[in-house]
Amino acid sequence: MGFWDDFSGEYESLFDRDPMYADALRIIMELVGDANRKRVLDLGCGSGTLLALLAEENPDAEIYGVDPSERMVQGCVNRFREYPNVHIAIGSALRVPLPTDYVHYAVSNLALHHVPPEDRMGCAAELARVMRAGGRLIYADMFCDVDGPVDDPARARDIILKMVGKSLYDLEHGAFETMLLHIQDIPAVIKGEGEYFTTDAVWKEHLEAAGFRGFEVIPVEPAEFGYRILTAFRK
């Protein structure tokens, strides 16, 4: 939480030159479709990039942004002060301040890899709790393809290859600050220090146990870097 507090004022600019980030947002919005007269949760809303797209495309939706960072939340409160249908609150992956069976959509982008392994099941259960039957989860994040202990060489190699590849991609596309952020993050991801990459299969297992069905995994190209969108429906 403190790490993202440090970036609250410049978070959006870190990704604005990253074509993969833009493509992920486009795919998320396509999957949401017309959400007017419905309720949408953005879990880990950050500085509000996805919230802004949701609000612009769905002026008659009720949109809820939840984030654990006080500075991120305050930034969103200021940013969406003129949007009566956008509601911002402090919350976490384990405690979403919304009623049970409430939202039609839950979206999350580049946030849930901060959930520790021991809390993933609780996060899946909380997402299921706030969603109505038939509601849709659209979860975008960085995934690895090898799950295991911190000192597993195969897991470390997979993470290094993905993150170095993504860093070079950022550099080639003029996203210099994003490249630096990813390079600096590599040790934390490998050691599981606030960054807990895992496979989409691990998240699917937890979400399935919580009551989600109809899974689809959509890669954000270039697919080899592990940016994927996992979508499912609450039964």
C-alpha positions as CSV (number, residue, x, y, z in Angstrom):
1,M,0.0,0.0,0.0
2,G,2.8,2.4,0.9
3,F,4.6,1.7,-2.4
4,W,1.6,2.8,-4.4
5,D,1.0,5.8,-2.2
6,D,4.4,7.0,-3.5
7,F,3.2,6.8,-7.1
8,S,-0.2,8.2,-6.6
9,G,0.5,11.5,-8.4
10,E,2.2,10.0,-11.4
11,Y,0.8,6.5,-11.7
12,E,-1.2,7.1,-14.8
13,S,1.8,8.6,-16.7
14,L,3.8,5.4,-16.0
15,F,1.7,3.4,-18.4
16,D,0.4,5.9,-20.9
17,R,3.0,4.9,-23.5
18,D,2.6,1.2,-23.0
19,P,0.5,-0.3,-25.9
20,M,-0.2,-3.5,-23.9
21,Y,-1.8,-1.5,-21.1
22,A,-4.0,0.4,-23.6
23,D,-4.9,-2.9,-25.3
24,A,-5.8,-4.5,-21.9
25,L,-8.1,-1.5,-21.1
26,R,-9.7,-1.8,-24.6
27,I,-10.4,-5.5,-24.1
28,I,-11.8,-5.0,-20.6
29,M,-14.2,-2.3,-21.9
30,E,-15.3,-4.6,-24.8
31,L,-16.0,-7.4,-22.3
32,V,-18.0,-5.1,-20.0
33,G,-20.0,-3.8,-23.0
34,D,-23.1,-1.7,-22.1
35,A,-23.2,-1.4,-18.3
36,N,-25.8,1.4,-18.1
37,R,-28.3,0.9,-15.3
38,K,-26.0,-1.6,-13.7
39,R,-23.5,-1.6,-10.9
40,V,-19.7,-2.0,-11.6
41,L,-16.9,-2.5,-9.1
42,D,-13.3,-1.7,-9.9
43,L,-11.2,-3.5,-7.3
44,G,-7.8,-1.9,-6.9
45,C,-8.9,1.2,-8.9
46,G,-5.6,3.1,-8.4
47,S,-5.6,6.5,-9.9
48,G,-8.9,5.9,-11.7
49,T,-7.8,5.2,-15.3
50,L,-10.3,2.3,-15.8
51,L,-13.0,4.1,-13.7
52,A,-12.8,7.1,-16.1
53,L,-13.4,4.8,-19.2
54,L,-16.3,3.1,-17.4
55,A,-17.9,6.4,-16.4
56,E,-17.5,7.9,-19.9
57,E,-19.0,4.9,-21.7
58,N,-21.7,4.2,-19.1
59,P,-23.1,7.5,-17.7
60,D,-26.1,5.7,-16.3
61,A,-24.2,3.0,-14.5
62,E,-23.3,3.1,-10.8
63,I,-19.6,2.7,-10.6
64,Y,-17.6,1.8,-7.4
65,G,-13.9,2.3,-7.1
66,V,-12.2,0.5,-4.2
67,D,-8.5,0.7,-3.3
68,P,-6.4,0.2,-0.1
69,S,-4.2,3.3,-0.7
70,E,-5.5,6.4,1.0
71,R,-3.7,8.7,-1.4
72,M,-5.0,6.8,-4.4
73,V,-8.5,7.0,-3.0
74,Q,-8.2,10.7,-2.3
75,G,-6.9,11.3,-5.8
76,C,-9.9,9.5,-7.2
77,V,-12.3,11.4,-5.0
78,N,-10.9,14.7,-6.4
79,R,-10.8,13.4,-9.9
80,F,-14.5,12.2,-10.0
81,R,-16.0,14.9,-7.8
82,E,-18.2,16.0,-10.7
83,Y,-19.4,12.4,-11.4
84,P,-22.4,11.6,-9.3
85,N,-22.5,8.0,-10.4
86,V,-18.8,7.3,-9.4
87,H,-18.3,6.3,-5.8
88,I,-14.9,5.9,-4.2
89,A,-14.0,4.1,-1.0
90,I,-11.1,2.6,0.9
91,G,-11.2,-1.2,0.9
92,S,-9.2,-4.3,0.2
93,A,-9.4,-7.6,-1.7
94,L,-10.7,-9.2,1.5
95,R,-13.1,-6.3,2.6
96,V,-15.0,-4.6,-0.2
97,P,-17.4,-2.0,1.4
98,L,-20.4,-3.1,-0.7
99,P,-23.5,-5.2,0.1
100,T,-23.9,-8.9,-0.8
101,D,-25.2,-9.8,-4.2
102,Y,-24.8,-6.2,-5.4
103,V,-22.7,-5.6,-8.5
104,H,-23.3,-6.9,-12.0
105,Y,-19.6,-6.6,-12.9
106,A,-16.3,-6.7,-11.0
107,V,-13.2,-5.6,-12.9
108,S,-9.6,-5.4,-11.8
109,N,-6.5,-4.4,-13.7
110,L,-2.9,-5.0,-12.5
111,A,-4.0,-5.1,-8.8
112,L,-4.6,-8.6,-7.5
113,H,-1.0,-9.8,-7.9
114,H,-0.5,-7.8,-4.6
115,V,-2.8,-10.3,-2.8
116,P,-0.6,-12.8,-0.8
117,P,-1.1,-16.5,-1.6
118,E,-2.8,-17.2,1.7
119,D,-5.4,-14.5,1.0
120,R,-6.3,-15.5,-2.6
121,M,-9.2,-17.8,-1.5
122,G,-10.5,-15.0,0.7
123,C,-10.3,-12.5,-2.2
124,A,-12.2,-14.9,-4.5
125,A,-14.9,-15.4,-1.9
126,E,-15.2,-11.7,-1.4
127,L,-15.6,-11.1,-5.1
128,A,-18.3,-13.8,-5.2
129,R,-20.0,-12.3,-2.2
130,V,-20.5,-8.8,-3.7
131,M,-21.5,-10.1,-7.1
132,R,-25.1,-10.9,-8.2
133,A,-25.8,-14.4,-9.6
134,G,-24.8,-14.2,-13.3
135,G,-22.5,-11.3,-12.7
136,R,-19.2,-11.2,-14.6
137,L,-15.7,-11.0,-13.3
138,I,-13.1,-9.4,-15.6
139,Y,-9.6,-9.7,-14.1
140,A,-6.5,-8.5,-15.9
141,D,-3.0,-9.0,-14.5
142,M,0.5,-10.2,-15.0
143,F,0.7,-14.0,-14.6
144,C,3.6,-16.4,-14.7
145,D,3.5,-20.0,-16.0
146,V,5.4,-21.7,-13.2
147,D,4.1,-21.8,-9.7
148,G,6.2,-22.9,-6.8
149,P,8.3,-21.8,-3.8
150,V,10.4,-18.7,-3.9
151,D,13.7,-20.6,-4.5
152,D,12.3,-22.7,-7.4
153,P,14.7,-22.1,-10.3
154,A,12.1,-22.8,-12.9
155,R,9.7,-20.3,-11.4
156,A,12.5,-17.6,-11.1
157,R,13.6,-18.2,-14.6
158,D,10.0,-17.8,-15.9
159,I,9.5,-14.5,-14.0
160,I,12.9,-13.1,-15.1
161,L,12.3,-13.9,-18.8
162,K,8.8,-12.4,-18.7
163,M,9.7,-9.2,-16.8
164,V,13.0,-8.6,-18.7
165,G,11.1,-9.2,-22.0
166,K,8.4,-6.8,-20.9
167,S,11.0,-4.2,-19.8
168,L,12.7,-4.3,-23.3
169,Y,9.2,-4.0,-24.9
170,D,8.5,-0.9,-22.8
171,L,11.9,0.6,-23.7
172,E,11.3,0.0,-27.4
173,H,8.0,1.8,-27.2
174,G,9.3,4.9,-25.4
175,A,7.9,3.9,-21.9
176,F,11.2,4.5,-20.1
177,E,9.8,5.0,-16.6
178,T,7.6,1.9,-16.9
179,M,10.7,-0.1,-18.0
180,L,12.6,1.1,-14.9
181,L,9.6,0.2,-12.7
182,H,9.5,-3.4,-14.1
183,I,13.3,-3.8,-13.8
184,Q,13.2,-2.6,-10.2
185,D,10.3,-4.9,-9.4
186,I,12.0,-8.2,-10.5
187,P,13.6,-9.0,-7.1
188,A,10.4,-8.3,-5.2
189,V,8.4,-10.5,-7.6
190,I,10.8,-13.4,-7.3
191,K,11.0,-13.1,-3.5
192,G,7.3,-12.6,-3.0
193,E,7.7,-9.2,-1.3
194,G,4.4,-7.4,-1.9
195,E,4.3,-8.8,-5.5
196,Y,2.9,-12.4,-5.8
197,F,2.8,-13.5,-9.4
198,T,1.2,-16.9,-10.0
199,T,-0.5,-18.8,-12.8
200,D,-3.9,-18.1,-14.1
201,A,-4.7,-21.7,-13.2
202,V,-4.1,-21.0,-9.5
203,W,-6.5,-18.1,-9.6
204,K,-9.1,-20.1,-11.6
205,E,-9.0,-22.8,-8.9
206,H,-9.7,-20.3,-6.1
207,L,-12.4,-18.6,-8.1
208,E,-14.0,-21.9,-9.1
209,A,-14.1,-22.9,-5.4
210,A,-15.8,-19.6,-4.7
211,G,-18.6,-20.2,-7.2
212,F,-17.4,-18.8,-10.5
213,R,-18.0,-20.7,-13.8
214,G,-17.5,-20.2,-17.6
215,F,-13.8,-19.3,-17.5
216,E,-11.9,-17.8,-20.4
217,V,-8.3,-16.6,-20.5
218,I,-7.5,-13.8,-23.0
219,P,-3.9,-13.0,-23.7
220,V,-2.8,-9.4,-24.1
221,E,-0.3,-9.4,-27.0
222,P,2.6,-10.0,-27.1
223,A,1.4,-13.0,-25.1
224,E,4.8,-14.2,-24.0
225,F,5.0,-11.5,-21.3
226,G,2.1,-12.9,-19.3
227,Y,-0.4,-10.0,-19.3
228,R,-3.7,-11.9,-19.4
229,I,-7.4,-11.2,-18.8
230,L,-9.3,-13.9,-16.9
231,T,-13.1,-13.7,-17.2
232,A,-15.8,-15.8,-15.5
233,F,-19.4,-15.6,-14.3
234,R,-20.7,-16.1,-10.8
235,K,-23.2,-19.0,-10.8
